Protein backbone atom coordinates (compact mmCIF):
# COMPACT_ATOMS: atom_id res chain seq x y z
CA UNK A 1 0.00 0.00 0.00
CA UNK A 2 2.81 2.41 0.91
CA UNK A 3 4.50 1.70 -2.40
CA UNK A 4 1.29 2.47 -4.28
CA UNK A 5 0.87 5.77 -2.43
CA UNK A 6 4.49 6.58 -3.19
CA UNK A 7 3.94 5.87 -6.89
CA UNK A 8 0.81 8.03 -6.92
CA UNK A 9 2.64 10.90 -5.22
CA UNK A 10 5.51 10.66 -7.69
CA UNK A 11 3.04 10.53 -10.60
CA UNK A 12 1.14 13.55 -9.23
CA UNK A 13 4.38 15.52 -8.80
CA UNK A 14 5.51 14.59 -12.31
CA UNK A 15 2.14 15.72 -13.72
CA UNK A 16 2.34 18.96 -11.69
CA UNK A 17 5.87 19.62 -13.01
CA UNK A 18 4.72 18.91 -16.58
CA UNK A 19 1.73 21.28 -16.30
CA UNK A 20 3.87 23.96 -14.65
CA UNK A 21 6.56 23.72 -17.33
CA UNK A 22 3.99 23.94 -20.16
CA UNK A 23 2.40 26.99 -18.57
CA UNK A 24 5.78 28.67 -18.06
CA UNK A 25 6.67 27.97 -21.69
CA UNK A 26 3.43 29.55 -22.91
CA UNK A 27 3.82 32.52 -20.56
CA UNK A 28 7.33 33.14 -21.89
CA UNK A 29 6.12 32.89 -25.50
CA UNK A 30 3.38 35.38 -24.62
CA UNK A 31 5.92 37.81 -23.17
CA UNK A 32 8.11 37.44 -26.24
CA UNK A 33 5.14 37.97 -28.57
CA UNK A 34 4.15 41.10 -26.64
CA UNK A 35 7.72 42.42 -26.91
CA UNK A 36 7.48 41.99 -30.69
CA UNK A 37 4.14 43.85 -30.82
CA UNK A 38 5.52 46.56 -28.56
CA UNK A 39 8.64 47.04 -30.71
CA UNK A 40 6.51 47.42 -33.83
CA UNK A 41 4.16 49.87 -32.12
CA UNK A 42 7.21 51.90 -31.09
CA UNK A 43 8.46 51.80 -34.67
CA UNK A 44 5.14 53.17 -35.86
CA UNK A 45 5.26 55.84 -33.16
CA UNK A 46 8.74 56.80 -34.39
CA UNK A 47 7.47 57.17 -37.97
CA UNK A 48 4.58 59.44 -37.05
CA UNK A 49 6.55 62.62 -36.21
CA UNK A 50 8.18 62.43 -39.64
CA UNK A 51 4.78 61.93 -41.26
CA UNK A 52 3.35 64.89 -39.34
CA UNK A 53 6.32 67.04 -40.36
CA UNK A 54 5.90 66.09 -44.02
CA UNK A 55 2.21 66.93 -43.98
CA UNK A 56 2.80 70.14 -42.01
CA UNK A 57 5.07 71.36 -44.80
CA UNK A 58 2.23 71.12 -47.31
CA UNK A 59 -0.86 71.48 -45.14
CA UNK A 60 0.20 73.55 -42.17
CA UNK A 61 -3.29 74.99 -41.80
CA UNK A 62 -4.53 71.52 -40.78
CA UNK A 63 -3.09 72.22 -37.33
CA UNK A 64 -5.93 70.60 -35.38
CA UNK A 65 -5.48 67.27 -37.16
CA UNK A 66 -1.70 67.42 -36.78
CA UNK A 67 -2.02 68.14 -33.05
CA UNK A 68 -4.54 65.29 -32.72
CA UNK A 69 -2.07 62.83 -34.21
CA UNK A 70 0.68 64.09 -31.93
CA UNK A 71 -1.55 63.82 -28.85
CA UNK A 72 -2.73 60.33 -29.80
CA UNK A 73 0.89 59.23 -30.30
CA UNK A 74 1.80 60.54 -26.83
CA UNK A 75 -1.18 58.74 -25.29
CA UNK A 76 -0.18 55.48 -26.98
CA UNK A 77 3.36 55.78 -25.69
CA UNK A 78 2.14 56.63 -22.18
CA UNK A 79 -0.26 53.64 -22.08
CA UNK A 80 2.60 51.31 -21.19
CA UNK A 81 2.04 47.55 -20.87
CA UNK A 82 -1.62 47.64 -19.82
CA UNK A 83 -3.01 45.72 -22.82
CA UNK A 84 -6.52 47.23 -22.65
CA UNK A 85 -5.30 50.81 -22.27
CA UNK A 86 -2.65 50.29 -24.92
CA UNK A 87 -5.18 48.84 -27.38
CA UNK A 88 -7.52 51.80 -26.83
CA UNK A 89 -4.69 54.31 -27.29
CA UNK A 90 -3.33 52.54 -30.36
CA UNK A 91 -6.82 52.42 -31.86
CA UNK A 92 -7.18 56.18 -31.35
CA UNK A 93 -3.77 56.72 -32.93
CA UNK A 94 -4.72 54.58 -35.93
CA UNK A 95 -7.89 56.65 -36.44
CA UNK A 96 -5.89 59.89 -36.30
CA UNK A 97 -3.27 58.60 -38.74
CA UNK A 98 -6.06 57.57 -41.12
CA UNK A 99 -7.42 61.14 -40.95
CA UNK A 100 -3.95 62.54 -41.60
CA UNK A 101 -3.53 60.31 -44.65
CA UNK A 102 -6.96 61.40 -45.89
CA UNK A 103 -5.85 65.03 -45.65
CA UNK A 104 -2.68 64.19 -47.58
CA UNK A 105 -4.82 62.92 -50.45
CA UNK A 106 -5.99 66.51 -51.04
CA UNK A 107 -2.42 67.68 -51.75
CA UNK A 108 -1.01 66.26 -55.00
CA UNK A 109 2.42 67.81 -54.37
CA UNK A 110 2.59 66.08 -50.99
CA UNK A 111 1.55 62.73 -52.44
CA UNK A 112 4.29 63.11 -55.06
CA UNK A 113 6.98 63.94 -52.48
CA UNK A 114 9.68 61.25 -52.33
CA UNK A 115 9.98 61.68 -48.56
CA UNK A 116 6.24 61.28 -48.06
CA UNK A 117 6.11 58.26 -50.38
CA UNK A 118 8.90 56.60 -48.41
CA UNK A 119 7.08 57.30 -45.15
CA UNK A 120 3.89 55.86 -46.64
CA UNK A 121 5.67 52.68 -47.66
CA UNK A 122 7.30 52.30 -44.24
CA UNK A 123 4.01 52.96 -42.47
CA UNK A 124 2.13 50.40 -44.56
CA UNK A 125 4.84 47.78 -43.95
CA UNK A 126 4.88 48.55 -40.23
CA UNK A 127 1.07 48.31 -40.04
CA UNK A 128 1.22 44.94 -41.78
CA UNK A 129 3.94 43.77 -39.39
CA UNK A 130 1.87 44.96 -36.41
CA UNK A 131 -1.14 43.02 -37.67
CA UNK A 132 0.96 39.88 -38.05
CA UNK A 133 2.60 40.26 -34.63
CA UNK A 134 -0.79 40.96 -33.04
CA UNK A 135 -2.22 37.77 -34.57
CA UNK A 136 0.68 35.74 -33.19
CA UNK A 137 0.39 37.35 -29.75
CA UNK A 138 -3.36 36.65 -29.65
CA UNK A 139 -2.76 33.04 -30.74
CA UNK A 140 -0.30 32.53 -27.89
CA UNK A 141 -2.71 34.23 -25.46
CA UNK A 142 -5.45 31.86 -26.66
CA UNK A 143 -3.17 28.84 -26.19
CA UNK A 144 -2.18 29.93 -22.69
CA UNK A 145 -5.78 30.61 -21.70
CA UNK A 146 -6.91 27.27 -23.10
CA UNK A 147 -4.13 25.42 -21.32
CA UNK A 148 -4.87 27.09 -17.96
CA UNK A 149 -8.67 26.76 -18.22
CA UNK A 150 -8.91 23.10 -19.21
CA UNK A 151 -9.36 20.32 -16.73
CA UNK A 152 -7.31 19.22 -14.82
CA UNK A 153 -4.85 22.10 -15.44
CA UNK A 154 -7.29 24.61 -13.99
CA UNK A 155 -6.84 22.96 -10.61
CA UNK A 156 -3.23 24.12 -10.42
CA UNK A 157 -2.86 27.04 -12.86
CA UNK A 158 -4.48 29.64 -10.61
CA UNK A 159 -2.73 28.57 -7.41
CA UNK A 160 0.58 28.53 -9.29
CA UNK A 161 0.03 32.17 -10.35
CA UNK A 162 -0.95 31.78 -13.98
CA UNK A 163 -3.58 34.41 -14.69
CA UNK A 164 -5.68 34.87 -17.80
CA UNK A 165 -3.80 36.44 -20.73
CA UNK A 166 -5.42 39.53 -22.22
CA UNK A 167 -5.93 39.68 -25.95
CA UNK A 168 -4.72 42.70 -27.89
CA UNK A 169 -7.68 43.48 -30.09
CA UNK A 170 -8.99 46.25 -32.25
CA UNK A 171 -12.34 47.67 -31.30
CA UNK A 172 -13.48 48.80 -34.75
CA UNK A 173 -13.70 46.57 -37.81
CA UNK A 174 -12.63 49.48 -40.04
CA UNK A 175 -9.35 49.62 -38.14
CA UNK A 176 -8.46 46.07 -39.08
CA UNK A 177 -7.06 47.27 -42.39
CA UNK A 178 -3.75 49.07 -42.78
CA UNK A 179 -4.18 52.74 -43.58
CA UNK A 180 -4.68 53.59 -47.24
CA UNK A 181 -1.62 55.76 -47.65
CA UNK A 182 -1.41 55.59 -51.43
CA UNK A 183 -4.74 57.29 -51.95
CA UNK A 184 -6.22 54.16 -53.49
CA UNK A 185 -9.75 53.08 -52.74
CA UNK A 186 -10.72 49.40 -52.47
N, C-alpha and C positions, 0 to 999 in steps of 0.2 A: 504494500500500500504506500509506504514512504517513497519507494522508487517511482511509483506512478505519479505521486504528487510532485516529486522532484522533476520528472519529465514534463509535466504540465506547466510547472513554473518556468522551466527553461524555454518551453515552446511559447508561452505567453510573453516572456521577456524578448525572445527572438522576434515575435510578431510586433511587439511594441517598438523595438529598434528598427525594424523594417518600415513600419508606418512613419515613425519619426524621421528617418532618413529620406523617405519619399517626400514628405512634407517640407523638409528643409531644402531639398533639391528644387522643388517647385517654387518655394519662397525666394530662393536665390535667383532662379530664372526670372521671376516676376520683378525683382529689384533690378536685374540687368536690363530687362525689357523697358522698365520705366526710365532707366538712365539713358537708353537709346532715344526714347520719345522726348525726354527732357533736352537732350543735346540738339535734337532737330528743332524743337520749339525755340531754343536759344538761337539757333542759326537763323530761323525765320525772324526772330526779334532783332537780330543783328542786321538783316537785310532791310528792314522797314525804315530806319532813318535815312538810308540812301535813297529809297523809293520816295519818301516824303520830300527829300531835298530835290530830287529830279522833278517831281511834280510842282513843287513850289517855284522852281525856275520858270515854268511855263504857265502855271495857274495860281500865282501867289494870292489872288483874290479869293481863293477857296479856303481861306484861313480856318474856318470852323471845321471843315472836314479834316484838314491837316492836323489840327489840334486834337480832334477826336481820335485819330489814328495814334498819335503820340500818347495820349492819355490811356487808350486801350492797351497799348504796348507796355506802358509802365504798370498797369494793373495786372497784366499777365505775368510780368516778371515778379511782381510783389506777391503773387498768389502762392508761390512756394510749392511744396510737395503735397498740399491738400488736394487730392484728385478732383473732388467736386468743385472746389473754388477755382482750381486751375482750369478745369474744363469750361466753366462758365466764363472766365476771363479770356480764354483762348477763343471761345465762340464769339465773344464780343469783338475781339481783335479781328477775327476772320471777316465778320460783317463789315467792319470799318475799312479793312483793306479792299474788300469787294467794292465798296462805295468809292474809294480812291481810284481804283482801276476804272470804274465807270466814268469818273470825271476825266481821266486820262484819255478816254475814247473820244472826247470832244475836242482834243487838241492834236491835229494831224502832225504838227512839228514834233510834239512830245513823243507820239507813237513811233515816229521815224528816227528818234534819237538812239544812237548806238548804245549809250549808257543805259537808257531806259529799257531797250530791248534785252540787253544782257541781264538787267535786274529782273525783268519779266521771266526770262528763261530760268534763272536761278530760283525765283520764287515758285514757279510751277514745279520744278524738280523737287524743291524742298517740301512743298505741299504734298506731292506724291509720296515722298519718303516718309513724311509724317503719317499719312494715311496707312502706309504699309507697316510702320513701326507700331502704330496704334492698334492695328488688327492683330499683330503678334502679341502685344501686351495684353489685349483683351482675351486672346486665346489662352495665354498662360494663366490669367486671372480665372478664367472659366475652369481650366484644369485643376487649379489649386482649390477653388471653391467646391468643385465636384468631389475631389479627393477628400476634403475635410468634412463634407456633408453626407457622405455615403456611409452606410453601416458596414462594418463596425468601427470605421475610422472616427466617426463623430464622437465616439465614446472617449477618445483620447486627444483629439485635435484641439478642442477648446482648453482642457486642462493643461495641455502642453504649450499653450500660448499662440496657437495658430488661428488668427482672426480671419474674417471674411475679406477677400480682396475686392477692392472697388474697381469697377470698370471705368475706362476713360472714354466717355461717349459724347457725341455731338447731340445737341438738343433739337436741331432743326434739320429736316431732310435736305433743304436747299444748301446747307453748309457741307454736305457730304462730298460735294464736288470741289475740285481745286478751282481757284479763282480763274475767270476767263480774262487773262491778261493780254491776249492777242487781239481782243476786240471782236472775236468770232462768236457767233451765236450758234447754239446746237440746232 
